Amino acid sequence: MTTTPLSLYLHIPFCARKCPYCDFNTYAGLQALFEPLSVALAREISAAGAARGRPPVHTIFLGGGTPTVLSAGQLARVLDACHQAFTILPEAEITSEANPGTVDRARFADLRSLGVNRLSMGVQSFDGDELAFLGRIHSADDAEIAFAHARAAGFDNINLDFIFGLPQQQPATWQSTLQRGLALAPEHLSLYSLIVEEGTPLAAWVASGRVPAPDEDLAADLYEMAQARLVAAGYQQYEISNWARRHPAGGSFQSQHNLTYWRNADYLGFGPGAFSGEQGRRWSNLRSPAEYIRRSDAGQPLLDSEEQATPALAMGETMMVGLRLLDEGVNRAAFQARFGLDVSEIYPDILTELAAAGMIEVTPTCVRLTPAAVLIGNRVFARFLPD
Ligand code: SF4
């Protein structure tokens, strides 16, 4: 039985409409599958908890997709399955993603009554033209109204997601988006640069010349603009793309669920295409929602792929994800406890070279990126992965 608390990720593969830049495993127009998917998801959760002896869980994340397209009863079914199959710790962080175009006051009240205590809202922009370009189903005003409804329903831990680096984005619209976002005083902000993912409508638009490719230099300027603005507003940048406010009672509003990934700790993913990682074993479910349901109903395996990470890969990945945490970095004691050797014994030359180049800082307790290396983090991370 696992004694270190686990994190659970529940993938809801449905959206009201597919955004043209999105390559997540999510689909529009599958309303007929909402009910059977929730049944199959609850079944998968129940089996996983029973097989592990109802282990403790400290975070649950309802993601997708858009979990808030499901009815309260369907969400209750999957969360009830979590409570019955796992030991959900009293202080557990339970997050739901919420698209501002799919939520109202009643829906937020439902989520609260189901025990959801954190929201992650995909606002993306407060500029109408940018929202139209991104194919979002909500307006800027809708996002502000949804935020107010969430507060009124009692949510006191809310993340807002934004996207920057749109083709030819004006710094002024980004500043104005940040200003409206900060005016809401969310507990947490996630800022992502627009990536042209293969196979998306956006990729086709760029390939055909209908839309210019995003400009990396512009994205870097907008990122630095945001860094300065958010820090001035009192947010701590604790991860490359994430900022959190301090908690009045101490600590901060960092995402406990995402910290599981950045600390390379164990998590179980449920639903079509969901990934899991436990004790060095990683696996993923098949991606098709209809096939996931069919196999679940037939009592057949849901597995799509699995592998056991070699020690070299597990250590390299622990470095790669841990270096994303700008303050915490890779904890040397935790690394040694897991792999039996200190980071300086595994990577003596790489650490010396990167520290001399001013890209990392090696302290007695951690290894972390320097502020100067944040924009070129991927080059640093790659040094730790086996060939
Ligand atoms: S709402 Fe989110 S998950 Fe759904 S298509 Fe748009 S970006 Fe993807």
Residues whose N, C-alpha, C, O or C-beta is under 5 A from the ligand:
A	BS01	SF4	C15 R17 K18 C19 C22 F24 T26 G64 G65
